[in-house]
Amino acid sequence: MTWKKPNFIILDEPTNHLDMETIDALIEAVAVWKGGILIVSHDQHFLKSVAKDFWIVANKGIARFKNFEKAKQFALKHHTLDTL
């Protein structure tokens, strides 16, 4: 998938163990990326800076939001151990 001209990146917790300067550099890199990107992260600053859509997996389904705060409230309200 990444051998020749990749156009889709999957990042799983990309900001773990990074300092703020490096996180900001990653935010800038994601902003100019021309392809698709899927990010799994708990870093609210990072998500607010780079994401346009927020997908919450809960209640045996997926809910999609355009607004981070609405997505966060939904996730907090519907998060249970049996949804993981």
C-alpha positions in Angstrom: 0.0 0.0 0.0 2.8 2.4 0.7 5.3 1.2 -1.8 4.5 3.6 -4.7 3.0 7.0 -4.1 0.8 6.4 -1.1 -2.3 8.5 -1.0 -3.8 7.2 2.3 -2.2 7.2 5.7 -3.4 5.5 8.9 -2.0 7.0 12.2 -2.7 5.2 15.5 -2.0 7.5 18.4 0.6 9.5 16.5 1.3 12.1 19.2 2.1 9.6 22.0 5.5 10.5 23.5 5.9 13.6 21.3 6.7 17.1 22.7 4.5 20.0 21.7 7.0 21.3 19.1 6.9 17.9 17.3 3.1 17.7 17.6 2.8 21.1 16.0 5.1 20.0 13.2 3.0 16.9 12.7 -0.1 19.2 12.6 1.5 21.2 9.8 2.5 18.1 7.9 -1.1 16.7 8.1 -2.5 20.1 6.9 -0.6 19.9 3.6 -1.1 16.2 3.0 -3.0 15.8 -0.3 -4.2 12.2 0.3 -6.6 10.6 2.7 -5.9 10.1 6.4 -7.4 8.1 9.2 -6.3 9.1 12.7 -7.0 7.3 15.9 -6.1 9.6 18.8 -7.0 10.7 22.3 -5.1 14.0 21.9 -7.8 16.6 21.8 -5.5 19.5 20.7 -4.2 17.4 17.8 -7.7 16.2 16.7 -9.2 19.7 16.8 -6.3 21.0 14.7 -6.4 18.4 11.9 -9.7 16.6 11.7 -12.8 17.7 9.8 -14.9 14.6 10.6 -15.1 12.8 13.9 -16.3 9.2 14.0 -17.3 7.7 17.3 -17.6 3.9 17.7 -20.2 3.2 20.3 -23.5 1.4 20.8 -22.5 -1.2 18.3 -22.4 1.4 15.6 -20.6 4.5 14.3 -21.7 8.1 14.7 -20.3 10.8 12.6 -19.9 14.4 13.6 -18.5 17.6 12.1 -18.0 19.3 15.5 -15.4 18.0 17.9 -17.3 19.1 21.1 -20.5 17.3 20.0 -18.5 14.2 19.2 -16.8 14.3 22.5 -20.1 14.7 24.4 -21.6 11.8 22.5 -18.5 9.6 23.2 -18.6 10.4 26.9 -22.3 9.8 27.1 -22.3 6.5 25.2 -19.0 5.0 26.2 -19.2 1.6 28.0 -16.9 -1.3 28.3 -19.1 -3.5 26.1 -18.7 -1.1 23.1 -15.0 -1.7 22.8 
